[in-house]
Amino acid sequence: PDQTTRDLLAQRALQDDHEYARRAALQALAEKWPDQTTRDLLAQRALKDDNEDARGAALQALAEKWPD
């Protein structure tokens, strides 16, 4: 995991036209970078993503990595 990859994944999580790509990006971020920045991004996507699969992936990652 490096910063360039993280930045690319964060960009895809926010801007990709395909919900499956956004979902995969969110899952990868949660797996490789389980920090507050990722938590904040996941929380934002859980509330604001237009697609239910992407919202669900964000919620699942939050529940697994941050059960509080």
Sequence and secondary structure as in RCSB ss.txt:
>XXXX:A:sequence
PDQTTRDLLAQRALQDDHEYARRAALQALAEKWPDQTTRDLLAQRALKDDNEDARGAALQALAEKWPD
>XXXX:A:secstr
  HHHHHHHHHHHHH SSHHHHHHHHHHHHHH  SHHHHHHHHHHHHH SSHHHHHHHHHHHHHH   
